[in-house]
Amino acid sequence: MDRSFGACLARHPVIATMFGLEQINTFVGSVAEIGIVANVELRKLAPVIATLNRAGKFAIVNIDSCEGLSQDKGGVEYLADIGVASLVSTRVATIQRANRAGMVTMQKVFVTDRSTWPRSVKALEQSDPNLVQLMPAPMLTHMAAQDLKALPPIIASGFVCNQTDIGIAMKHGAVGVSTSDPELWSLDPRQLKG
């Protein structure tokens, strides 16, 4: 994993999730150092990334939610060209392309019940991401310790609503959490460790 990403995550394990452009300025003014950019139109993405890079923020682009990029095989290269160092996707092939491009990769995995877990593990073995975005976060408390140890570092996401949820996720093995709640983006990092 990229050292600067790891350092940012160690300093502040809350990752801001922004849907659209409305929360970009809030993220820039927050303590959070890493942000997931989702639902941004392709033509507006480059200026957003430039703004975040200038602000010293580490941007992860949710490529699946950016219209015009998600199904385009050249999408990963485009993101690299505009200064994106990291992306998140549910797709194995996209993660593999981003790995080859030297990006920090995060694969989003939805765990709805025990029957979906083996498929998720197989997909992770194929794609070999740097991180796993495990959704929903409360599932961490129901996962076997050996299953969690076999995974890349986990970012818990979904139903992260307060500081207690963050603490529970960290206690159960997450190295960070992602949330769209701006109030959680500036929590004191010393209070977040599980």
Z-matrix of the N, CA and C atoms (Angstrom, degrees):
N
C 1 1.450
C 2 1.529 1 109.15
N 3 1.308 2 116.49 1 141.47
C 4 1.462 3 123.28 2 179.90
C 5 1.533 4 109.46 3 -54.35
N 6 1.341 5 116.74 4 131.51
C 7 1.457 6 120.92 5 -176.77
C 8 1.520 7 112.64 6 -60.81
N 9 1.310 8 117.90 7 -38.69
C 10 1.462 9 118.69 8 -178.23
C 11 1.523 10 110.74 9 -67.32
N 12 1.334 11 117.39 10 -36.70
C 13 1.462 12 120.47 11 176.73
C 14 1.525 13 109.53 12 -63.93
N 15 1.336 14 115.93 13 -48.11
C 16 1.462 15 120.08 14 -179.52
C 17 1.521 16 111.75 15 -60.31
N 18 1.328 17 117.11 16 -39.72
C 19 1.462 18 120.78 17 178.72
C 20 1.529 19 110.92 18 -65.47
N 21 1.325 20 116.36 19 -42.19
C 22 1.472 21 120.26 20 177.80
C 23 1.527 22 110.52 21 -61.20
N 24 1.315 23 116.53 22 -44.63
C 25 1.463 24 121.38 23 -178.50
C 26 1.524 25 110.90 24 -65.79
N 27 1.323 26 116.90 25 -38.86
C 28 1.463 27 120.20 26 178.71
C 29 1.527 28 111.51 27 -65.44
N 30 1.343 29 116.46 28 -37.51
C 31 1.468 30 119.68 29 179.77
C 32 1.519 31 111.74 30 -71.64
N 33 1.331 32 116.82 31 -38.95
C 34 1.472 33 120.42 32 -177.89
C 35 1.525 34 109.25 33 -147.90
N 36 1.344 35 117.37 34 101.00
C 37 1.465 36 120.63 35 -173.50
C 38 1.530 37 115.93 36 -77.12
N 39 1.328 38 117.72 37 2.48
C 40 1.468 39 119.71 38 176.82
C 41 1.527 40 108.58 39 -92.00
N 42 1.326 41 115.17 40 121.62
C 43 1.460 42 122.01 41 178.21
C 44 1.523 43 108.00 42 -100.44
N 45 1.309 44 116.03 43 125.75
C 46 1.469 45 121.24 44 179.14
C 47 1.525 46 109.26 45 -76.28
N 48 1.319 47 117.11 46 133.11
C 49 1.459 48 121.11 47 174.02
C 50 1.518 49 107.92 48 -110.99
N 51 1.329 50 115.59 49 121.42
C 52 1.466 51 120.95 50 -177.52
C 53 1.519 52 109.57 51 -116.28
N 54 1.318 53 115.75 52 124.97
C 55 1.460 54 121.57 53 176.99
C 56 1.526 55 107.73 54 -102.82
N 57 1.322 56 116.67 55 102.88
C 58 1.455 57 120.35 56 -177.62
C 59 1.512 58 111.09 57 89.91
N 60 1.332 59 114.57 58 -168.92
C 61 1.469 60 121.02 59 -172.93
C 62 1.526 61 114.05 60 -90.24
N 63 1.328 62 117.57 61 -15.28
C 64 1.457 63 120.66 62 -170.04
C 65 1.529 64 114.34 63 -60.52
N 66 1.335 65 117.44 64 -30.85
C 67 1.464 66 119.25 65 -174.02
C 68 1.535 67 113.84 66 -102.18
N 69 1.300 68 117.64 67 6.40
C 70 1.471 69 120.42 68 -177.92
C 71 1.531 70 110.81 69 -59.11
N 72 1.326 71 117.62 70 -48.53
C 73 1.469 72 120.18 71 -178.73
C 74 1.525 73 112.09 72 -66.02
N 75 1.333 74 116.80 73 -34.72
C 76 1.463 75 120.63 74 176.94
C 77 1.523 76 109.56 75 -63.35
N 78 1.323 77 116.60 76 -42.88
C 79 1.464 78 121.00 77 178.27
C 80 1.527 79 110.62 78 -63.38
N 81 1.308 80 117.20 79 -45.04
C 82 1.467 81 121.02 80 179.90
C 83 1.527 82 110.42 81 -57.59
N 84 1.325 83 117.61 82 -37.24
C 85 1.460 84 121.54 83 -179.38
C 86 1.513 85 114.61 84 -85.90
N 87 1.315 86 118.20 85 0.14
C 88 1.465 87 121.50 86 -176.59
C 89 1.530 88 111.43 87 -92.74
N 90 1.320 89 115.47 88 171.08
C 91 1.457 90 122.45 89 176.30
C 92 1.526 91 110.76 90 -75.48
N 93 1.326 92 117.51 91 -29.13
C 94 1.469 93 121.45 92 -178.88
C 95 1.523 94 110.05 93 -54.46
N 96 1.310 95 116.05 94 138.05
C 97 1.462 96 120.91 95 -177.83
C 98 1.521 97 112.96 96 -103.67
N 99 1.329 98 116.15 97 -18.95
C 100 1.460 99 121.34 98 -177.40
C 101 1.520 100 108.38 99 -119.68
N 102 1.330 101 116.20 100 137.43
C 103 1.461 102 119.90 101 179.35
C 104 1.513 103 111.66 102 -139.54
N 105 1.325 104 115.31 103 141.71
C 106 1.460 105 121.67 104 174.33
C 107 1.521 106 107.57 105 -94.80
N 108 1.319 107 115.59 106 124.20
C 109 1.461 108 122.24 107 179.94
C 110 1.528 109 107.42 108 -100.56
N 111 1.329 110 116.27 109 119.47
C 112 1.467 111 121.16 110 -177.76
C 113 1.524 112 110.01 111 -132.25
N 114 1.315 113 115.21 112 154.82
C 115 1.468 114 122.40 113 174.57
C 116 1.527 115 113.34 114 58.17
N 117 1.307 116 116.77 115 39.76
C 118 1.465 117 120.86 116 176.07
C 119 1.526 118 107.78 117 -107.93
N 120 1.332 119 115.53 118 131.42
C 121 1.464 120 119.94 119 179.04
C 122 1.519 121 109.96 120 -60.14
N 123 1.317 122 115.21 121 144.65
C 124 1.460 123 121.79 122 -177.17
C 125 1.528 124 111.79 123 -52.60
N 126 1.340 125 117.66 124 -44.57
C 127 1.464 126 120.41 125 -175.81
C 128 1.531 127 112.78 126 -69.29
N 129 1.340 128 117.72 127 -16.38
C 130 1.466 129 121.16 128 179.48
C 131 1.522 130 112.59 129 -102.16
N 132 1.322 131 116.93 130 -5.87
C 133 1.459 132 120.47 131 -174.11
C 134 1.528 133 113.11 132 -68.05
N 135 1.331 134 118.61 133 -45.47
C 136 1.468 135 121.15 134 -177.86
C 137 1.531 136 112.39 135 -58.06
N 138 1.353 137 119.65 136 -45.87
C 139 1.470 138 118.80 137 177.76
C 140 1.532 139 112.88 138 -63.94
N 141 1.330 140 117.73 139 -34.55
C 142 1.469 141 121.16 140 178.12
C 143 1.524 142 109.32 141 -64.22
N 144 1.324 143 116.62 142 -47.13
C 145 1.466 144 120.65 143 -179.67
C 146 1.526 145 110.33 144 -62.84
N 147 1.323 146 117.51 145 -41.10
C 148 1.466 147 120.80 146 177.96
C 149 1.528 148 110.70 147 -60.77
N 150 1.328 149 117.15 148 -43.24
C 151 1.468 150 121.78 149 178.72
C 152 1.522 151 110.73 150 -61.09
N 153 1.334 152 116.91 151 -45.92
C 154 1.466 153 120.53 152 -178.22
C 155 1.528 154 111.22 153 -68.10
N 156 1.323 155 116.95 154 -39.88
C 157 1.466 156 119.78 155 177.65
C 158 1.528 157 111.32 156 -63.09
N 159 1.341 158 116.88 157 -42.15
C 160 1.476 159 120.62 158 178.13
C 161 1.526 160 111.02 159 -62.45
N 162 1.336 161 116.43 160 -33.71
C 163 1.464 162 121.28 161 -178.47
C 164 1.530 163 112.21 162 -80.87
N 165 1.336 164 117.12 163 -1.97
C 166 1.459 165 120.48 164 -179.96
C 167 1.514 166 113.22 165 77.94
N 168 1.323 167 116.68 166 19.19
C 169 1.470 168 121.40 167 179.26
C 170 1.529 169 109.32 168 -93.04
N 171 1.312 170 115.94 169 150.15
C 172 1.461 171 122.08 170 178.56
C 173 1.523 172 107.63 171 -99.87
N 174 1.322 173 117.37 172 114.58
C 175 1.464 174 122.15 173 -176.00
C 176 1.526 175 111.42 174 -97.33
N 177 1.319 176 114.72 175 132.63
C 178 1.461 177 122.66 176 171.03
C 179 1.522 178 105.50 177 -111.92
N 180 1.306 179 117.96 178 122.02
C 181 1.463 180 120.20 179 -179.62
C 182 1.523 181 109.51 180 -94.89
N 183 1.335 182 115.11 181 127.23
C 184 1.464 183 120.24 182 172.71
C 185 1.528 184 106.02 183 -80.44
N 186 1.318 185 115.46 184 93.06
C 187 1.462 186 121.17 185 -173.89
C 188 1.524 187 111.63 186 -64.54
N 189 1.329 188 117.23 187 -29.51
C 190 1.467 189 120.71 188 -178.83
C 191 1.527 190 112.14 189 -66.24
N 192 1.341 191 116.87 190 -25.75
C 193 1.465 192 119.85 191 -175.80
C 194 1.524 193 113.10 192 -98.17
N 195 1.323 194 117.37 193 -1.60
C 196 1.469 195 120.69 194 -179.67
C 197 1.517 196 109.39 195 -96.88
N 198 1.301 197 115.42 196 105.30
C 199 1.464 198 120.88 197 -178.85
C 200 1.520 199 110.26 198 -57.18
N 201 1.317 200 115.65 199 133.63
C 202 1.450 201 120.49 200 -179.39
C 203 1.516 202 112.63 201 97.10
N 204 1.345 203 117.05 202 -14.54
C 205 1.461 204 120.72 203 -179.95
C 206 1.519 205 112.69 204 -112.46
N 207 1.314 206 116.95 205 -35.93
C 208 1.461 207 120.77 206 -167.23
C 209 1.519 208 113.87 207 -57.00
N 210 1.311 209 118.59 208 -39.72
C 211 1.466 210 120.41 209 -177.62
C 212 1.531 211 112.52 210 -103.04
N 213 1.307 212 116.82 211 1.41
C 214 1.463 213 121.14 212 -176.27
C 215 1.529 214 109.98 213 -88.63
N 216 1.316 215 117.13 214 121.28
C 217 1.464 216 120.91 215 179.92
C 218 1.529 217 111.68 216 -62.50
N 219 1.314 218 117.69 217 -23.65
C 220 1.463 219 121.15 218 177.61
C 221 1.516 220 112.83 219 -87.43
N 222 1.315 221 117.95 220 0.89
C 223 1.463 222 121.86 221 -177.02
C 224 1.520 223 113.04 222 -60.98
N 225 1.326 224 116.94 223 -41.50
C 226 1.462 225 120.64 224 -179.56
C 227 1.528 226 109.65 225 -62.76
N 228 1.322 227 116.60 226 -44.55
C 229 1.464 228 120.61 227 179.81
C 230 1.528 229 111.05 228 -64.01
N 231 1.339 230 116.61 229 -39.03
C 232 1.459 231 119.96 230 177.20
C 233 1.528 232 110.18 231 -60.48
N 234 1.326 233 116.90 232 -46.10
C 235 1.469 234 120.25 233 179.98
C 236 1.528 235 110.64 234 -60.01
N 237 1.320 236 117.03 235 -43.61
C 238 1.462 237 120.02 236 178.25
C 239 1.530 238 110.63 237 -61.68
N 240 1.327 239 116.55 238 -40.02
C 241 1.471 240 121.08 239 -179.54
C 242 1.523 241 112.80 240 -63.45
N 243 1.345 242 118.13 241 -31.34
C 244 1.478 243 119.78 242 -178.73
C 245 1.525 244 112.29 243 -94.11
N 246 1.333 245 117.08 244 8.84
C 247 1.457 246 120.13 245 173.35
C 248 1.513 247 115.98 246 96.25
N 249 1.328 248 117.98 247 15.58
C 250 1.465 249 121.24 248 177.82
C 251 1.525 250 108.01 249 -83.29
N 252 1.323 251 116.48 250 128.22
C 253 1.467 252 120.82 251 -179.00
C 254 1.521 253 112.79 252 -101.69
N 255 1.340 254 116.69 253 -7.24
C 256 1.457 255 119.40 254 -174.84
C 257 1.518 256 111.01 255 -151.97
N 258 1.343 257 115.34 256 148.26
C 259 1.462 258 119.05 257 174.41
C 260 1.513 259 110.17 258 -142.82
N 261 1.338 260 114.06 259 160.79
C 262 1.461 261 122.10 260 174.95
C 263 1.518 262 107.72 261 -124.10
N 264 1.344 263 115.41 262 140.79
C 265 1.455 264 121.30 263 179.33
C 266 1.520 265 108.95 264 -156.72
N 267 1.318 266 115.42 265 157.55
C 268 1.468 267 120.70 266 171.68
C 269 1.522 268 110.26 267 -90.02
N 270 1.314 269 117.40 268 -11.87
C 271 1.473 270 121.70 269 -171.17
C 272 1.528 271 113.00 270 -91.75
N 273 1.335 272 114.98 271 127.63
C 274 1.466 273 121.64 272 -179.81
C 275 1.526 274 110.82 273 -58.55
N 276 1.338 275 117.53 274 -48.72
C 277 1.476 276 120.59 275 -176.44
C 278 1.526 277 111.58 276 -61.81
N 279 1.328 278 117.51 277 -37.23
C 280 1.469 279 120.71 278 179.10
C 281 1.520 280 110.49 279 -66.06
N 282 1.321 281 116.78 280 -43.48
C 283 1.466 282 120.60 281 178.66
C 284 1.521 283 109.89 282 -63.12
N 285 1.321 284 117.05 283 -42.54
C 286 1.462 285 120.26 284 178.88
C 287 1.528 286 111.45 285 -60.92
N 288 1.342 287 117.70 286 -42.85
C 289 1.470 288 121.24 287 178.25
C 290 1.526 289 110.69 288 -63.35
N 291 1.325 290 116.01 289 -42.26
C 292 1.468 291 120.05 290 -179.76
C 293 1.531 292 110.83 291 -67.00
N 294 1.324 293 117.62 292 -36.71
C 295 1.476 294 120.14 293 175.11
C 296 1.523 295 110.39 294 -59.81
N 297 1.328 296 116.14 295 -44.61
C 298 1.471 297 120.26 296 -179.79
C 299 1.526 298 111.28 297 -64.62
N 300 1.336 299 116.40 298 -28.70
C 301 1.472 300 120.93 299 179.22
C 302 1.528 301 112.18 300 -82.85
N 303 1.333 302 117.43 301 -1.13
C 304 1.463 303 120.83 302 178.00
C 305 1.512 304 114.58 303 80.85
N 306 1.326 305 117.54 304 18.55
C 307 1.460 306 120.80 305 -179.91
C 308 1.532 307 110.74 306 -85.74
N 309 1.332 308 115.77 307 158.27
C 310 1.457 309 121.45 308 169.24
C 311 1.524 310 105.43 309 -78.19
N 312 1.334 311 116.42 310 122.92
C 313 1.460 312 120.29 311 -174.54
C 314 1.522 313 111.67 312 -112.27
N 315 1.333 314 114.30 313 141.42
C 316 1.453 315 121.18 314 176.00
C 317 1.526 316 107.81 315 -131.87
N 318 1.314 317 116.09 316 121.63
C 319 1.463 318 119.89 317 178.61
C 320 1.517 319 109.26 318 -98.28
N 321 1.322 320 115.04 319 127.65
C 322 1.458 321 121.51 320 179.08
C 323 1.524 322 108.64 321 -83.80
N 324 1.338 323 115.53 322 129.47
C 325 1.455 324 121.93 323 -179.17
C 326 1.526 325 108.49 324 -128.78
N 327 1.331 326 115.76 325 126.78
C 328 1.458 327 121.85 326 176.31
C 329 1.525 328 108.27 327 -99.83
N 330 1.314 329 116.54 328 121.55
C 331 1.467 330 120.84 329 177.70
C 332 1.522 331 107.31 330 -109.60
N 333 1.320 332 116.11 331 105.46
C 334 1.459 333 120.18 332 -178.37
C 335 1.522 334 112.01 333 -97.03
N 336 1.330 335 116.53 334 -28.38
C 337 1.466 336 121.73 335 175.27
C 338 1.528 337 108.33 336 -164.48
N 339 1.309 338 116.21 337 178.78
C 340 1.472 339 119.77 338 -175.74
C 341 1.525 340 113.03 339 -64.66
N 342 1.320 341 117.02 340 -25.51
C 343 1.468 342 119.04 341 -177.56
C 344 1.531 343 112.50 342 -71.35
N 345 1.323 344 118.19 343 -24.55
C 346 1.465 345 120.61 344 179.50
C 347 1.525 346 112.19 345 -82.89
N 348 1.317 347 117.13 346 -17.49
C 349 1.457 348 120.84 347 -173.58
C 350 1.530 349 113.40 348 -62.80
N 351 1.341 350 120.39 349 -48.05
C 352 1.476 351 119.12 350 179.92
C 353 1.530 352 113.51 351 -57.93
N 354 1.343 353 117.43 352 -37.94
C 355 1.473 354 120.26 353 177.45
C 356 1.522 355 110.55 354 -64.90
N 357 1.323 356 115.85 355 -39.67
C 358 1.465 357 120.05 356 179.57
C 359 1.519 358 111.04 357 -64.40
N 360 1.329 359 116.95 358 -43.04
C 361 1.463 360 121.00 359 179.71
C 362 1.524 361 110.42 360 -63.21
N 363 1.327 362 116.41 361 -41.68
C 364 1.465 363 120.09 362 179.09
C 365 1.534 364 110.86 363 -62.37
N 366 1.332 365 116.41 364 -43.37
C 367 1.468 366 120.32 365 178.73
C 368 1.531 367 110.73 366 -62.03
N 369 1.325 368 116.86 367 -40.58
C 370 1.465 369 120.86 368 179.40
C 371 1.529 370 111.32 369 -65.89
N 372 1.324 371 116.63 370 -37.54
C 373 1.462 372 119.84 371 177.40
C 374 1.526 373 110.76 372 -64.11
N 375 1.333 374 117.10 373 -37.08
C 376 1.460 375 121.03 374 179.84
C 377 1.519 376 112.26 375 -71.04
N 378 1.326 377 116.43 376 -41.55
C 379 1.463 378 119.85 377 -172.96
C 380 1.526 379 113.24 378 -87.19
N 381 1.340 380 117.81 379 -28.83
C 382 1.462 381 122.80 380 178.86
C 383 1.535 382 112.45 381 54.03
N 384 1.349 383 117.65 382 57.35
C 385 1.471 384 119.55 383 179.66
C 386 1.526 385 111.68 384 -74.35
N 387 1.330 386 115.94 385 162.58
C 388 1.467 387 120.59 386 174.37
C 389 1.512 388 111.68 387 -72.23
N 390 1.340 389 115.66 388 -33.13
C 391 1.467 390 122.55 389 -176.78
C 392 1.520 391 109.48 390 -139.07
N 393 1.330 392 114.81 391 160.25
C 394 1.458 393 121.54 392 173.41
C 395 1.523 394 107.71 393 -120.16
N 396 1.322 395 116.81 394 127.56
C 397 1.463 396 120.46 395 172.47
C 398 1.526 397 105.75 396 -94.94
N 399 1.318 398 115.81 397 102.49
C 400 1.465 399 121.95 398 -175.76
C 401 1.517 400 109.96 399 -91.03
N 402 1.331 401 114.90 400 124.27
C 403 1.462 402 121.01 401 -178.77
C 404 1.522 403 109.50 402 -127.87
N 405 1.316 404 117.66 403 141.08
C 406 1.467 405 127.74 404 -10.27
C 407 1.528 406 111.17 405 -80.73
N 408 1.310 407 115.84 406 155.85
C 409 1.465 408 122.42 407 -176.06
C 410 1.528 409 113.74 408 -54.53
N 411 1.344 410 120.19 409 -39.89
C 412 1.467 411 118.86 410 -179.18
C 413 1.531 412 114.14 411 -59.53
N 414 1.331 413 117.83 412 -17.48
C 415 1.468 414 120.01 413 178.63
C 416 1.523 415 111.83 414 -64.68
N 417 1.326 416 117.70 415 -23.39
C 418 1.467 417 120.83 416 179.53
C 419 1.524 418 111.72 417 -55.07
N 420 1.322 419 116.51 418 -37.14
C 421 1.462 420 120.00 419 -177.38
C 422 1.530 421 112.01 420 -71.19
N 423 1.323 422 117.79 421 -12.87
C 424 1.466 423 121.68 422 -178.56
C 425 1.531 424 112.85 423 -106.41
N 426 1.310 425 117.06 424 2.39
C 427 1.457 426 121.09 425 -176.36
C 428 1.525 427 109.77 426 -92.79
N 429 1.324 428 115.16 427 143.04
C 430 1.461 429 120.28 428 177.16
C 431 1.525 430 109.96 429 -69.27
N 432 1.317 431 116.49 430 142.67
C 433 1.462 432 121.61 431 -177.99
C 434 1.528 433 111.74 432 -57.54
N 435 1.340 434 117.71 433 -39.05
C 436 1.466 435 119.78 434 -179.49
C 437 1.523 436 111.54 435 -67.36
N 438 1.335 437 117.58 436 -32.47
C 439 1.467 438 120.60 437 176.34
C 440 1.530 439 110.50 438 -65.47
N 441 1.317 440 115.88 439 -43.30
C 442 1.460 441 120.34 440 -178.76
C 443 1.529 442 111.35 441 -66.86
N 444 1.324 443 116.91 442 -38.13
C 445 1.464 444 120.62 443 -179.18
C 446 1.520 445 111.87 444 -67.38
N 447 1.330 446 116.65 445 -25.15
C 448 1.466 447 120.54 446 -178.77
C 449 1.521 448 112.69 447 -79.89
N 450 1.319 449 116.76 448 -9.12
C 451 1.465 450 121.52 449 -176.16
C 452 1.524 451 112.05 450 -93.71
N 453 1.338 452 115.80 451 159.40
C 454 1.467 453 118.62 452 166.65
C 455 1.541 454 108.44 453 -63.30
N 456 1.328 455 118.55 454 170.02
C 457 1.460 456 120.60 455 178.25
C 458 1.535 457 111.47 456 -51.69
N 459 1.325 458 115.13 457 141.26
C 460 1.468 459 121.99 458 -172.60
C 461 1.520 460 111.59 459 -104.32
N 462 1.332 461 114.77 460 132.83
C 463 1.457 462 122.94 461 167.76
C 464 1.530 463 105.60 462 -107.38
N 465 1.318 464 116.73 463 116.78
C 466 1.462 465 120.87 464 -179.68
C 467 1.525 466 108.97 465 -82.75
N 468 1.315 467 116.20 466 139.51
C 469 1.463 468 120.06 467 -175.23
C 470 1.524 469 110.19 468 -148.78
N 471 1.300 470 115.59 469 151.04
C 472 1.456 471 120.85 470 179.16
C 473 1.525 472 110.13 471 88.32
N 474 1.314 473 116.84 472 123.24
C 475 1.467 474 123.31 473 -178.43
C 476 1.524 475 112.22 474 63.78
N 477 1.333 476 116.68 475 30.55
C 478 1.459 477 121.78 476 170.11
C 479 1.520 478 105.11 477 -95.00
N 480 1.336 479 115.12 478 97.45
C 481 1.471 480 120.01 479 -169.05
C 482 1.520 481 114.60 480 -109.65
N 483 1.331 482 117.53 481 -16.74
C 484 1.462 483 119.42 482 -176.43
C 485 1.524 484 110.38 483 -158.48
N 486 1.325 485 115.91 484 178.88
C 487 1.460 486 120.88 485 -177.01
C 488 1.526 487 111.07 486 -63.87
N 489 1.319 488 117.88 487 -33.24
C 490 1.461 489 121.14 488 177.94
C 491 1.521 490 110.75 489 -62.89
N 492 1.340 491 117.14 490 -43.24
C 493 1.468 492 120.90 491 178.38
C 494 1.522 493 110.70 492 -60.43
N 495 1.323 494 116.50 493 -39.26
C 496 1.466 495 120.76 494 178.71
C 497 1.522 496 109.89 495 -63.36
N 498 1.333 497 116.12 496 -47.44
C 499 1.461 498 120.89 497 179.90
C 500 1.518 499 112.63 498 -60.12
N 501 1.339 500 116.93 499 -41.72
C 502 1.468 501 121.01 500 179.50
C 503 1.527 502 109.98 501 -64.00
N 504 1.329 503 117.14 502 -44.65
C 505 1.467 504 120.65 503 179.82
C 506 1.524 505 110.93 504 -61.39
N 507 1.322 506 116.97 505 -43.79
C 508 1.462 507 121.11 506 -179.48
C 509 1.532 508 110.24 507 -66.95
N 510 1.316 509 117.32 508 -38.79
C 511 1.468 510 121.60 509 179.25
C 512 1.523 511 111.10 510 -64.03
N 513 1.323 512 116.56 511 -30.91
C 514 1.459 513 121.32 512 -177.88
C 515 1.530 514 113.12 513 -96.72
N 516 1.308 515 117.63 514 19.80
C 517 1.450 516 120.19 515 168.78
C 518 1.516 517 117.95 516 110.21
N 519 1.316 518 118.75 517 -5.68
C 520 1.470 519 119.76 518 178.30
C 521 1.530 520 109.60 519 -72.77
N 522 1.329 521 116.14 520 142.55
C 523 1.468 522 120.66 521 174.13
C 524 1.521 523 110.70 522 -91.00
N 525 1.338 524 115.88 523 -10.31
C 526 1.451 525 121.85 524 178.50
C 527 1.507 526 109.84 525 -170.79
N 528 1.311 527 115.09 526 172.50
C 529 1.467 528 121.55 527 176.75
C 530 1.520 529 108.00 528 -132.93
N 531 1.322 530 116.17 529 153.56
C 532 1.464 531 119.27 530 171.63
C 533 1.524 532 107.78 531 -119.17
N 534 1.325 533 114.34 532 141.16
C 535 1.458 534 120.16 533 -177.54
C 536 1.526 535 110.17 534 -150.77
N 537 1.317 536 114.94 535 148.84
C 538 1.467 537 119.70 536 176.82
C 539 1.528 538 111.78 537 -93.68
N 540 1.326 539 118.03 538 2.92
C 541 1.466 540 121.81 539 -179.35
C 542 1.527 541 110.11 540 -85.34
N 543 1.338 542 117.58 541 107.15
C 544 1.472 543 120.40 542 -177.07
C 545 1.520 544 114.24 543 -59.14
N 546 1.327 545 118.11 544 -25.14
C 547 1.469 546 120.33 545 179.46
C 548 1.528 547 111.18 546 -65.18
N 549 1.316 548 116.93 547 -26.53
C 550 1.462 549 120.58 548 -178.91
C 551 1.528 550 112.54 549 -86.07
N 552 1.323 551 117.58 550 -13.61
C 553 1.461 552 121.07 551 -176.94
C 554 1.521 553 113.13 552 -69.35
N 555 1.326 554 117.14 553 -23.01
C 556 1.471 555 119.88 554 -176.49
C 557 1.524 556 113.28 555 -115.47
N 558 1.330 557 117.07 556 21.50
C 559 1.460 558 119.32 557 174.89
C 560 1.524 559 110.04 558 -63.55
N 561 1.313 560 115.97 559 149.99
C 562 1.462 561 121.27 560 177.70
C 563 1.529 562 108.61 561 -65.12
N 564 1.329 563 118.22 562 118.54
C 565 1.459 564 121.14 563 -177.40
C 566 1.527 565 114.25 564 -56.53
N 567 1.343 566 117.96 565 -28.91
C 568 1.464 567 120.58 566 -179.26
C 569 1.527 568 111.67 567 -65.44
N 570 1.339 569 116.74 568 -22.01
C 571 1.459 570 120.87 569 -178.68
C 572 1.528 571 112.42 570 -92.66
N 573 1.321 572 117.45 571 0.14
C 574 1.461 573 120.47 572 -173.00
C 575 1.517 574 114.06 573 -99.13
N 576 1.284 575 118.80 574 -13.05
C 577 1.458 576 120.46 575 -175.53
C 578 1.522 577 109.44 576 -69.26
N 579 1.337 578 114.10 577 134.99
C 580 1.467 579 120.55 578 -179.06
C 581 1.483 580 110.21 579 -73.42
